Amino acid sequence: MFVFDSSYMPDSAPRIVLTTLNAKYIHASLGLRYLLANMARYGGEDLRARTVLREFTIARKPEEISAALLAELGDGSTGEEGAIAPPQIVGFGVYIWNVRQTTEVVRLLKQARPDIKVVLGGPEVSYEWEDQEIVALADYLITGWGDVSFAKLCRALCHDPQPLMKVIAGEQPPLDQIAMPYAEFSADDLAHRLLYVEASRGCPFKCEFCLSSLDKTAWAFDLDSFLAELDTLYQRGARNFKFVDRTFNLKVDASLRILQFFLDRLQADAGAENDLFIHFEVIPDHLPDRLKALIAKFPPGSLQLEIGIQSFNPEVQQRISRRQDNDKSAENLHWLVTQSHAHLHTDLIFGLPGETLESFAQGFDRLYALRPHEIQLGILKRLRGTPIARHSVAHRMHYDPLPPYTAQQTDVVDAATLQRFTRLARYWDLLANSGRFKQTMPLLMAGPSPFAAFLAFPIGSGKAAKRPAASRRKCWWMDCSITSPQHKGKIRMWFAPVCWPTTSPAAPGPILLVCKACSRTGVHQSPNPSGPWPNGKNATTGKSIVPKELCCHEPARPRTARHPGDALRQIQGPPDRRPAGQLPQLVCPGRFSVR
């Protein structure tokens, strides 16, 4: 029997490292901080004293991450000759966005130090883990909740008795027996990163594409204790809170208390600069008047609501066990857009069983007509363990075998259509969700079906080309085809301080013009191809400028900017929060080679 003795260890060497690969630096792992917060209670003060948290991003090379972890752990020596070294443990949080990179990190760690005990946890390895390479490489796997089980496993590894099983089902204790993690956020986290918080766990709904459908119900943390933790974070300077509750407005009384908590702090700081920002995910068809009254009190820029519509097709909703009152959802969205200052981030999923491109277009058009600030266009992903898999045979659902397991084909949507939608979703983010083309988008979406209009827009049908020598460092452009009843031909679209075509269309037709200096846009009806363009300049010379009524003179650029793209990359934040004098941050499709 081995007994852990901390006196054997060098002072600088941790025995337990909690780590994960976040999608971006700005994300701070809430799950790891739960493990850290509960280490003392369920593992012992001695283990907590030797536990550290180290986060990386998926942009970093696995070799660098492995080297950093090995340097953190040292050589594993005890500091005394002949003494038995207690095991060193590395716990990895594994998610759909990092499983491939984490697999490589684990491989490198075990090659360099086979004695290190690798423990895995997280949703990506909690289901269908039997054939996963990363599980084969690791020593232990905790499925489901790990708040308590990870600490108990570490204690067993260090103090005996040794665990008998490699795969351990995570213990799910009452929430009042789980220590809250918010004290583990550092001052640097509060200053530079998103703070994830949760007032509840689980979800009572059974939408088959979602892992939360496996939960039996939703469980709420003690609200008084939770608000006390939020108050401590606020007093420490935290102003950016992202709630990860799947159904924030499920219990309205609790929702009201949380909203009032933030309103009280906004009112207390009235007159002073307060950059408070809170994010909630809400149920679209459950917005009682009491909740509306508080939402309406939040000032612009302080409240964001994520609203999952997913589909407006009743048959598809029933097929995937999604309960949603579409009329009530639309009514609530209309109220939020017209009567509140909340920023609305809505979601739609393409590729659901039985959802055709035509029925999705109808749902998109209905949602677009309500004018939410963002419409996130996602493609169905078959997350491990989700009940959506039961439709694979009946609806001939084919998914990418590699993460994120995106749908590639269904019985009513062929592979080419899904690939086309993928490109459409990318450009929808660049143009519509960016919020930087507010005058352009109505022009692009004009017609009986906004979805059909955007789908037919030439971005994505052209090919990026080299800028002419004379205009390098001045312009971004791309070739694309525009089809209209008047003409069908290839033109060159410019996204620059001034915009002009360098080739004439085959016949008169509309051309979209965008000014990069002021973001003004317009549709210009091209004249006779052989005649001059506006202001007397010939199109074939590439020197015609946008009509003056559509464009203002370009403001002076920073000296560090060699061309508009350089200046644009220097700008942070949406246009309404941009410092005075900076160029608008526009996204230029000409930077990409597209088909």
N, C-alpha and C positions, 0 to 999 in steps of 0.2 A: 504493500500500500504506500502510495506517494503522498506526502503531506506538503502542501505549498508553504514555503517560507520566504517572505518578501525580502528578508535580510540577505538572501543569496543573490539578489538581482542588482546589477549596476543601477545607480540612481537615474540615469538618463534613458534607460531602455524600457519601453512599455511592454506589457505582456499581452494586451488585447488592443487591436486596432480595428476600429469601425470605419468602413470606407464604402464609397460608391462612386460611380461616374455619372455626374449630372449632365443633362442636355446642354446647359449653359452655366456659366459662373454665377449668374444672378439667382439661380435656383439653389435654395438651401434645403437639404434633405430633412424632412420632418421625421421620417421613420428612424433614421440613425439617432436622432436626438431623443426619441422615445427609448431606444435601447440604452443610451448613455444615462438617461435620467433614472432608469429602473435598475441599473447595475448594482448600486449600493443596497437597495432593498432586497433584491432577490439573489444577488451574487456575493455580496459582502463588501464592506468598506475597503478591505485590502485589494480586492479586484478593481473596485472603482478608482482607487488611487493609481492603478497601473493601466487604465484604459484611456485611449486617446481617439479622437475623431479626425479623420483626414478625408477631404473631398477633392475629387478631380472632375474633369469634364471629358466628354467623349471626343473632343477635338485633340486631346493630348495622346501621344503615341503610347501604346501598351508597354513598350520597352521603358519609356520614361516613368510611367506609373509604377511598374514593377521595381525599377531601381529606387524610386523614392520610398516605397514601402519597405524594401530591404534595408535601406539606410536608416529608416525609422526604427526598425526592429533590432538592428545591430547584428552581431554574429550568433546571438542566442546563448552566449556563455553566462555562467552564474557568478563569475567573479572569484570563485574558490576552486582550487584544483581538487578534482575527485568528487565534487558535489554534483548531485543530480539536477539537471536543469529543468525547471518547470516548463510546460509547453507554452509556446507563443501561438496566439490565435488571431486570425484575420477574418472578420465578418464582412461579407459583401452583400449590399443591397442590389438585387438583380431585377431589372425592369426591361420592358420591351424595347426601349431605345438604347440600352447599353449592354444587352446580353452578349452580342458578338465580341465587343471590345473586352468585356469582363472575362469572357472565356479565355481569351489570349493572355490576359493579365494573370489569371489563375494558373494557366499552363507554365508561364515563365516563373512564377513564384515557386511552384512545386518542383520545377527543374533545378532551380538554384538552392532551395531549402526544403527538401522533402519532409523535414521534421515539423514544419509549420502546419498547424491545424487550420484548414480552410472551412468556414461555415457559411452556407448560403441561405438567403431568405429573400422574400419579395414575391410579387404576384407572378412574375414570369417563370418562376421555378416552383410555384405552389401547386400547379396542376400539370398533368401530362408530362411529368418529369422523367419518366422511366428511360427514355431514349435520348435525353439531352446530354450532350458532350460535357457541358460544364458540371453537371451533377456527377458524372463519372470521374472527373478530375478532383472534385472536392472530397473532404472527409465527412462532412455532415451537412444535412439539409433540414431546415425548419420550414414547414409549410404553414401557411395561414399567419395568424398573429404571432409576432415574435417578442413582444414587449417583455414578457415574463420568461418565456422559454429560453431565449438566448442567454440571459444571465444565469439561469439554472444550469444550462449546458456548460457554460464556462466554469462554473463552480465544480461541476462533476469532473470536468477534464483536469482541473487543478487540484482538487481535494479528494477525488474518488467518491463513490464508486464510478468507474468508467461507464459511459453509456453503452448499451448493448446493441442499439439500432443506429443505422446511418441516417435514416429518414425519421424525423420526429414531428408529429402533428403538434402544431402550436397551440398552447393553452390559451383559452379565451376567458379571462377572468371578468368579473364585474368592473365597470369603468372606474368605480371609486377605489379600486385596488391597483390602478395604474397611475404612476407618478406622471404628472404633466411635464412636458419637455421644454417649456418656454424659457426657463432660466439658462438653458444650454445655448441659446442664441448669443453670440458674442457681440461686442460693440461694433465690430466690423460688419457683422451680419446685418445689424440694425441699420447701419449707415448705407450699405451698398447692395443689399440683396432683398429679394422677395421673402416675406415671412409667411410661411404656411401655417395656418391654425385650423382647428376643428372643434366645433361645439358638439358634434355627434359623429357616429360612425354607422355604416350600413345604409340600406335603402329598402323600403317595403315593396318597391315596384319590381317587376320581373322582365324588363326589357332584355331580350335574349342576346343582344350584341354586347351587353355590359357585364363585367365581372360582379358588379354589385347585385345582379339578379340572383346570385347564389346566397346572398344574405337572407336570413329568415325575417328580419325586421330592421328597424333603425334603433340605435341606442344613443342616449344623450348623456354627456358629461354633466356633473353637477353644475348648474348654471352660475351659482354664486362663486364657486371656486374658479370657474373658467373666466368670469368677468374680472375677478381679482388678478388673475394672471395677465389678462389683457391690459388692465390698468398699470401693472408693473412694467409691461413692455412699453406702454405709452409714456410713462414717466421716464423711462430710459431713452426715449427719443424715437421709438418706432412710429412710423406714419404710413407704412405700406403693408396692408393685411390682406392676404388672399385666403379665403375660407375654402377648405376642400370638402366640406359637407356635400354629399350628393343631393340632398333635398333640404336646403336651408329653410324654406318656408313651409316645411311639412307641419311643424307645430308653431302656429302663429304667435302664441303668447311668448315663446322663447325668442322668436324672430324679432318681435317688438322690443323686448328688453335689450337685445344686442344692438339693434338700430338706434334705440334711445341712448345707449351707452356712447356711441360715436357722436350722435347729435349733441349730447351734453358737452362733449369736449370741443366740438366745433364752436358751440355758443360761448363756452368759457374763454376760447381764444379769439373771439370776435374782435376784429380790428387789427389783429396781428396776422402775419403770414402763416397760414396753416396748409401744408401740402398733404393732408390726410387723403389716403386713397384706399378704398375697401372694395373687395370683389366677392360676390356671392353667386352660387349656382341655384337657380330657382325653378320651381315647377311652373310651366307656362299657364296652366288653367286654374291655378289656385292663388288668387290675389285679392283677398277680402279688402273691404274699404278701410279697415283699421290699418292694414299694412300700406295701402296706397297713401294714406294721410301722412305717414312718416316718411315714405320714400320721396314724396313731393317736397319735403323740407330740405333735402340735401342739395347743396349748391352745385353748380356745374364743376365737373372734373373730380368729384370726390367719390362717386359711387358707380360701380360697373356691375351689371347683371348679366350672367351667362345663362342663356335660355335655350335649352335643347328642344328644338322642334323635331328634328330628324326626318320626319315625313308627314305630309298632310294627307296621305293616301289611307283611308280607313281600312281597306283590305290588307294592306301591308302592315299597318299597325296591329290589327288583330292577329295576323300571322306570326308576328314576333312578340306577342303578348304585351304590347304597349298600350296602356290605357291613357287616352288623351282626348279631351273635349276640344276639338279643333276650333269651333266657333268661339268658345270662351277664351281659348289661347289667343286667337286673333284679336278679340275685344281687349284683352289685357295688354297685348303688345301695342295696340293703337293708343290706349291710355298712357302707357309708359312713354311712347314717343311724343305725344302731344301735351301731356300734363306733368311730366317730370323732367329733371335734368340728368337722369341716369343714362350712362352709356350702355347701349344694348349690343351684346355679342351673341348672335344667334347661330345655331348649328343645324346643318342638314347633312344627311348621309346618303350617298349614292351607292347602289349595288345591293340594297336589301332584297331579300327573296321576293320575287314577283314585281319588283319596281322597275318599270320601263323608263327609257329616257323621256318619253312623252309625259308619263305621269309625274316623274320628278320635275320636269319643266313646269307643269301646272302648279306643283307645290312651291317651287322657287318663285314663280310669278306672284303667287298669293302672298308669300312672305316679303318679297321685294316691294310690293305695293304698300306694305305697312311701314316701310322706310326705317328699318333698324340700322344702326350705325355700321354694323358688321354682319356679314353672313359667311360663316365658315363652311366651306364646301369640303366635306370629307368623303373618303371612300371606305366602305365597310372593311373592317379588319376582323379576322377570326381569332380573337384572343383565346389563349389556352384556357380550357375549362368552361367557356361560355356555352349556353344551350343553343346558340345559333348554328352549331355544327349539325344539329338534327335535320336541317334543311339541305344539307350538302348533296344528298342523292336525289331527292325529289325535285330540286331546282337546279341541279347540275352546277353547283357552286364550286368554282376552282379558285384556290388561293395560292399566293406566293408561299412556298415552303419556308422561306427565310423571313425573319422579323422585318417589318411589322405585320406580316401575314395578310397583305392587302388582297382584296378580291380581284381576280383577273378576268373572270368570265362567269356569266350566269345563263340560265336558260332563255332569258329575254334580253340580255345585253351581251353582245359579243366582245371579244378582246379588243378590237380596234376602237370600239366606242368607249370602253373604259380607259384606254390610253388617251383618247382624245379628251375625255373628261378630266384626266389628270393634268393635261396641259392647260385646259380651261381653268381649273381650280388654281393653278399656279399664277396665271395672269390675273385672275379675279383678285387674289391677294395683293398683287403688285399694283393694280389699278384701282379697284374698288375699296378693299379693306384698308388700304394705306391711308385713305382719307385725304389724299393730295390731288385728286382729280375731280373735285366736286362740280366743276362746271363742265368737264368733259363727259362724265359718266351719263348724264341724262341724254346726251347726244348719241352715245354708243347704245343705250338701252331703248331708244325710241322704236316704237312699233307695237303691234298687238301683243307680242310675247317678248318681254325683256330678255328672257333666257335665250330664246331663239336668235335675238338680235346680237347678243354677246357671243353666242356660239358661232355666228356667221362672221363676226368681226375679223379682219385680216391678220391681227396679231396672232402669231402661231402658225400662219400659213406661208410666211415669207422665209427668207434666208439672210442671215446677217452677212454683211459685206464689209470690205475694207474702206476706211474713210479716204476720200481724195486727199492728196498731199496738201493741196491748197487750204483745205478746211480742217486738217488735223489740229487737235487742241482747241477746236472751236465747236464741233458738232458731234452728235451721236445720231446714227440713222440706221434704217433697215429697209430692205426691199420687201414688198408685200403685194398681194393681189386684192383688189377691191372689185366687187361685183355689184352692179346695180342695173336697173332697167335701161339706163342710158349708155353704159359702157362696161367693158370687161377687159381690164388690162393691168399691167404692172406699173406701179409708181414707186417712187422713193419717198418715204416719210422721214421727216427730220424732227428730232427732239433736241432743240438747241436754243441759244438765246434768241435767234430768229429762225423760222422754219420755212424751208422752201423745197419743192420737188426738183430733181435734176433731170427727170425725163417726163415727157408728156404722156398722159393717158391716151388710149386709142381713140376715145371720143369723150365729149363733155360728160361730167359726172361729179359727184361730191367728193371732196377731199377733206379729211380732218386735219386741222392745224392746231398745234399746241405751242405756246410760248413758254420757254423754260425760265424766262426772267420774271414773269408775273403770273404764270399759270393760267392766263386767259386762253380760251379756246374758241374755236368757231368752225363751222363747216363752210368751205368755200366751193362754189360751183365753178369748175374749171372752164375757161374760155376755149375758143377754137385752138386745137393743139398747135397749129402753125402760127398762131398770133401771139402777141406779147402777153405776159402775165401782169398782175397788178403792178402799178408804179412804173410801167414801161419796160420791165426787165423780161428777157426771154427765158423760158423755162429750161431750154437745153443748155444754157450757160451755167446753170446751177447758182445763179446770183440773185434770183428774185426773192424779195422779202415778203413777210406776211403783211396783209393790208393793215394800215395803221390803226384802224378801228378795233383790231383784234389784239394789238400788241403795244406794250409800252417800251421805252428804251431800257436797255439792260443796266441794272445798277452796277457800280464798281465791284469787282471781285476781289477777294483777299489775294495778296501778293503770292501766297503759297499755292494758289490754285492755278495749275497750268491749263486746264480746260474745265468746262462745266462739271464734268464727272468728278473731278478732284474736289471741287467746292461742295458738291452735293454730298459726298461721303463724309464731309466734316460736320454735317448738320445732324443734330440729335433731336428726337421728339417730333410730335405732330405739328402741323403749321400753326395752329392756334396758340401753341406754347413756345414758338420759335423766337429767339431774341431778335429784336428789331435790327434790320439791315442785312440779315442773312438771306441767301438765296433760298427759294422754295426747294424742298427735298422731293424731287420727282424721280420716278423710276423709269429707266429707259429700256424697253425691250430690245433695242438694238445691241445691247451688251451680250445677248444670248444668241446662239445658233439654234434656230428652231425650224421645224418642218410644218 
